[in-house]
Amino acid sequence: MNKYFRIWIPLAAAFFLFAADAQPGSERASIEQFFRGYRFALTYKEAGRPIYGTFTEAEIHFCPSGRYVSYGRNTRNTVMDNRQVSNWSDAGAWDVGLVQGAPALRYLSTSGSRDAVQVRLTADGGVTLNNGANLRRLGRSTCR
């Protein structure tokens, strides 16, 4: 699994292996409903100076079945004004549960990697990821 993908669902994001504890106010269910059956664009920049570092762009499909499919591109600008681009893809299982007492999007990659990112509901019905990544809903996912 691509190391940059694990950052977003450090999304970003592990699933059925964690206990799916209920959360008061059904925040967990609301977050799950936000992701289930939709695809998202995810972007973030990993460490480095403003013009350097690694920029990641990904599209993630959260299937209604609890599976996910993702693919993306990492672009790294170097000090010698070179650009390194690498494409990647990943798949696995996802769910929403509690991690350290907070709601989190959890994932288990088919490669065996698992991770989670804490998620907060916003007043407008969206979500915010705690790792600084930008997440935008694109529409319905193409998977089942």
N, C-alpha and C positions, 0 to 999 in steps of 0.2 A: 504494500500500500504506500502511496506517495506520502512523504513526511509532511508536506504542506497541507494536504487534505485533512490530516489529523488535527491541524490547528483550528479549523473552523468548527469542527464538532469534536474541538479538543474538547460542519459542522457538523465539525460541526455536523455521531454523532452518535456500559454497553448494553445493549438492548435487553432482550428477554433474559439475559443472565443476571441482571440486577433485579431486585424486588421492585415490583410496580406498586409502590405504596400509594394509597389514596391520599389526596391532599384536600384540606378544608376549602370550601368555596369552589370546588371542582376546577381549580386553576389548571391542574394537570390535564384534565379532560379538554378544557378550552384550548390549551397549547397543542395537544394532540390533534384536535379538530382543525386547527390552523394549518398544520403541516400535511395531514393525511390526504392523499390524492392530488397534491399540488406539486408544481415544479418551481424552483427558485434560482435566481442568479445570486451568487455569492462573490464578493470581492473583498480583498484585504491586502495590506502591505505588511510584510514581515521585516522587522528590524533593519536598520541601516540609515544612512543619511537620506535627506529628502529625495535626492535624485538616484540614490543607489538602493540596494536591498532587493528583495524579491516581491513582485506583485503577482497575486494569484487571482484568476478569474475561473469560476466554476459554474456548472449548471447541475442542480441536484433534483432528482425526481423521487419524491416520497410516495411510494406505492401504497394503495389502500390495504394491501395484504401485509404490510409491515416490512417490506423489503425497500431498499433504496438503490438507485443507480446514479452515478455521478461521473462527470468528465470535466476536464478543465485544462488550463494552460498556466504555467509559471513563466514569468518573464523576469530576467535578472539583468540589470544594467550594471556594467563594471566600470572601474575607474579609467580604463583605457577606452571608454565610450563604445564598448562592445555590448551587444545584446545577446543573451543566451535564452532560448525558448525551449521549454519541454512540455509535451502534452502527456496527459495521464487519464486514467479512468479507474473507477472502483465500484464495488457493489457489496451489498450485505443486508443486514437487518437493522431496523431502527425502532425505537419507542420513546415514550416520555415517562420519566420517573423522578425520584428524588435522589440527589447527590448532595451529601453534606447538608441535608435538610431543605434544599432549594430545588425547584423544578428544573429538570435538565433534559435536553435532547441527547439520547444515548444511542450509540451505534456499535455494531460488531461487524467488521469487514470480513469478507470471505477469506482474506489473507490471515485472519486471526487477530488482527489489531482491534482493540476496543478503546473507546474514549467517550467523553461526554462534554457538553458545553451547557452551562446554566443559561436558562431562558427566562425572560420576564415579559409578562403581558403589558402592553401599553394602553393608555386610555382610549385610543382610537381603534382598538381591537387587533392591533398588530403585535409583533414580538420584537424584543431586543436581545441580542446575544451578548454575553458578558465579556467576550474576547475582542471586541472592537471591530469585528467583521461587519460589512454591510450586506444585508439580506433583502432581496426584493422578490415578491411573488410575481411569477410570469404567467400563470394560468394553470389549467389542469395538467396533471402528469400524463404521460403516455403509457404508463405501466399499470398493471393490475395488482 
